[in-house]
Amino acid sequence: MRRTFLALSLTTVLATLPLAGLAQGTFPTKPIRIVVTAQAGGANDFVARLIGERVAKSLGQPVVVDNRAGANGAVGLGEVARAAPDGYTIAVTLGDSLINNVALYKSLPYDPQRDFVFLTQVVRSPAILSANLELGVKHMDDFRRLAAKPGQQLSYGTWGPGGLGHLAGEALNRKLDARMVHVPQRGEAPVMADLLSNTVSVGLTSAGLARQHVQAGKVVPLAIMGRERSAVLPQVPTMRELGFDDPLFEAAVWIAFVAPAKTPPAVVERLTTALRAAAAMPDVQSKMTERGLEMLNTTPEQFAQNYKRDFDVIVKRMVEFGIEAQ
């Protein structure tokens, strides 16, 4: 009996050796795939490639960037949710895909709170409200007065229905009783094009995209979203400074890394450490700033706290505004 017990014990030990080795830091032993939930060339893709290059050097394995765009990030996140939870497939995505999609789609191929482990929020991209030059306003007080005049035909452009820009625009619309028409686009670049051509009265884009046009005097910055002013355009006041106290206006678009749920804690820690170390490199931070992105570089715990706060506010507003699931 004793020999049988020892044999069984030895078998058990041998069976757990791969996991023990994993916990001791043998991960990774093969290339890591970063699924980008958007097309190449965007901010997601930029962050994935910049961070991925540094992570590859620190972990000693290639990092492959794989763009899987579609359905506001749902295609790529669905693929990662189904991937083996071994750390070799992770995703970089926007907050919209982890929060807004819950209320925007009747059927999602993932549950953000069940199917992923949060690694780190790398950067935020504060949204800015800008007006076209033809509107003739110089600051938010001007726009308030204009919106209060009877018979105005105003509009606001955003990067898509159900996104944070749409929610902020509608919250402003209702606060001012402006009766603005929503003009959704597929991305922020078309919104800026509409502003430059005076097609929409005001528009929400990232501060990074708006910066060059603000500096050139081609659009008028009215307010910035977020809890504090943006380093990208520090002269622009926050919505809260201007008297808009809705917590929604304190939210910001952020870009983060997630891994499949049930990824071993040792692997999560190794990935998170590598990602955050890469984000902390001076040259990486400099390149992010040039792009108009602001560093967050959160711990998983900070990520979870930020996520819960944003989720509670955003999903509630989507229901209140009657945004129907597709």
LINWONOR-V8536 format. One record per residue. N is the residue number from 1. OMEGA is omega as a letter, one per 20 degrees, with the letter a starting at -180 (* if undefined). NEAR is the number of other ideal C-beta (glycine too) atoms within 12 Angstrom. Layout:
((N & OMEGA & NEAR) (N & OMEGA & NEAR))
//
This chain:
((1 & a & 7) (2 & r & 8) (3 & r & 9) (4 & r & 10) (5 & r & 11) (6 & r & 12) (7 & r & 13) (8 & a & 14) (9 & r & 14) (10 & r & 14) (11 & r & 13) (12 & r & 14) (13 & a & 14) (14 & a & 14) (15 & a & 12) (16 & a & 14) (17 & r & 15) (18 & r & 17) (19 & r & 19) (20 & r & 17) (21 & r & 16) (22 & a & 25) (23 & a & 18) (24 & r & 14) (25 & r & 18) (26 & r & 22) (27 & j & 31) (28 & r & 28) (29 & r & 19) (30 & a & 18) (31 & r & 21) (32 & r & 39) (33 & r & 33) (34 & r & 45) (35 & r & 41) (36 & a & 41) (37 & r & 46) (38 & a & 39) (39 & r & 22) (40 & r & 17) (41 & r & 17) (42 & a & 32) (43 & r & 42) (44 & a & 45) (45 & r & 29) (46 & a & 31) (47 & a & 44) (48 & a & 44) (49 & r & 28) (50 & r & 35) (51 & a & 47) (52 & r & 38) (53 & a & 25) (54 & r & 27) (55 & r & 42) (56 & r & 25) (57 & a & 17) (58 & a & 24) (59 & r & 31) (60 & r & 18) (61 & r & 23) (62 & r & 19) (63 & a & 36) (64 & r & 23) (65 & a & 34) (66 & a & 30) (67 & r & 28) (68 & a & 34) (69 & r & 27) (70 & r & 22) (71 & r & 28) (72 & r & 37) (73 & a & 46) (74 & a & 36) (75 & a & 29) (76 & a & 41) (77 & r & 46) (78 & r & 30) (79 & a & 30) (80 & r & 41) (81 & a & 37) (82 & a & 20) (83 & r & 30) (84 & a & 20) (85 & a & 25) (86 & r & 27) (87 & a & 41) (88 & r & 31) (89 & r & 35) (90 & a & 49) (91 & r & 48) (92 & a & 50) (93 & r & 51) (94 & r & 48) (95 & r & 45) (96 & a & 46) (97 & a & 46) (98 & a & 47) (99 & a & 40) (100 & a & 45) (101 & a & 41) (102 & r & 35) (103 & a & 31) (104 & a & 32) (105 & r & 29) (106 & a & 13) (107 & r & 14) (108 & r & 28) (109 & r & 24) (110 & r & 33) (111 & a & 18) (112 & a & 40) (113 & a & 21) (114 & a & 15) (115 & a & 28) (116 & r & 38) (117 & a & 34) (118 & a & 38) (119 & r & 43) (120 & r & 41) (121 & a & 40) (122 & a & 47) (123 & r & 43) (124 & r & 40) (125 & a & 47) (126 & r & 43) (127 & r & 53) (128 & r & 47) (129 & a & 49) (130 & r & 46) (131 & r & 41) (132 & a & 32) (133 & a & 22) (134 & a & 20) (135 & r & 30) (136 & r & 16) (137 & a & 28) (138 & a & 17) (139 & a & 23) (140 & r & 32) (141 & r & 17) (142 & a & 19) (143 & r & 35) (144 & a & 24) (145 & r & 17) (146 & a & 27) (147 & a & 31) (148 & a & 17) (149 & r & 17) (150 & r & 10) (151 & r & 9) (152 & r & 24) (153 & a & 15) (154 & r & 32) (155 & r & 30) (156 & a & 43) (157 & r & 44) (158 & a & 45) (159 & r & 41) (160 & a & 35) (161 & r & 31) (162 & r & 38) (163 & a & 41) (164 & r & 48) (165 & r & 49) (166 & a & 38) (167 & r & 46) (168 & r & 47) (169 & r & 49) (170 & r & 33) (171 & r & 38) (172 & r & 42) (173 & a & 30) (174 & r & 23) (175 & a & 25) (176 & a & 31) (177 & a & 15) (178 & r & 28) (179 & r & 21) (180 & r & 33) (181 & r & 20) (182 & r & 35) (183 & a & 29) (184 & r & 29) (185 & r & 29) (186 & a & 22) (187 & a & 29) (188 & a & 39) (189 & r & 24) (190 & r & 23) (191 & r & 42) (192 & r & 36) (193 & r & 25) (194 & r & 32) (195 & a & 40) (196 & a & 29) (197 & r & 18) (198 & r & 21) (199 & r & 22) (200 & a & 36) (201 & r & 40) (202 & a & 49) (203 & r & 49) (204 & r & 54) (205 & r & 49) (206 & r & 46) (207 & r & 44) (208 & r & 36) (209 & a & 37) (210 & a & 41) (211 & a & 32) (212 & a & 22) (213 & r & 31) (214 & a & 33) (215 & r & 16) (216 & r & 14) (217 & a & 13) (218 & r & 22) (219 & a & 41) (220 & r & 33) (221 & a & 44) (222 & a & 44) (223 & r & 42) (224 & r & 45) (225 & a & 46) (226 & a & 38) (227 & a & 21) (228 & r & 20) (229 & a & 25) (230 & r & 35) (231 & a & 25) (232 & r & 36) (233 & a & 35) (234 & a & 19) (235 & a & 20) (236 & a & 33) (237 & r & 26) (238 & r & 33) (239 & r & 37) (240 & r & 22) (241 & a & 22) (242 & r & 27) (243 & r & 17) (244 & a & 28) (245 & r & 14) (246 & r & 27) (247 & r & 23) (248 & a & 37) (249 & r & 38) (250 & r & 29) (251 & r & 41) (252 & r & 44) (253 & r & 50) (254 & a & 44) (255 & a & 48) (256 & r & 51) (257 & r & 50) (258 & r & 48) (259 & r & 43) (260 & r & 34) (261 & r & 23) (262 & r & 18) (263 & a & 35) (264 & a & 28) (265 & r & 20) (266 & r & 23) (267 & r & 35) (268 & a & 34) (269 & a & 24) (270 & r & 34) (271 & a & 43) (272 & r & 37) (273 & a & 24) (274 & a & 36) (275 & a & 47) (276 & r & 31) (277 & r & 21) (278 & a & 37) (279 & a & 40) (280 & a & 23) (281 & a & 24) (282 & a & 13) (283 & r & 16) (284 & a & 31) (285 & r & 24) (286 & r & 15) (287 & r & 25) (288 & a & 32) (289 & r & 22) (290 & a & 18) (291 & a & 31) (292 & r & 34) (293 & a & 39) (294 & a & 35) (295 & r & 31) (296 & r & 32) (297 & a & 33) (298 & r & 28) (299 & r & 22) (300 & a & 29) (301 & r & 17) (302 & r & 21) (303 & a & 36) (304 & r & 24) (305 & r & 16) (306 & a & 30) (307 & a & 35) (308 & a & 19) (309 & a & 23) (310 & a & 37) (311 & a & 29) (312 & a & 20) (313 & a & 28) (314 & a & 43) (315 & r & 32) (316 & a & 23) (317 & r & 32) (318 & r & 32) (319 & a & 19) (320 & a & 17) (321 & r & 27) (322 & r & 14) (323 & a & 30) (324 & r & 13) (325 & a & 18) (326 & * & 17))
//
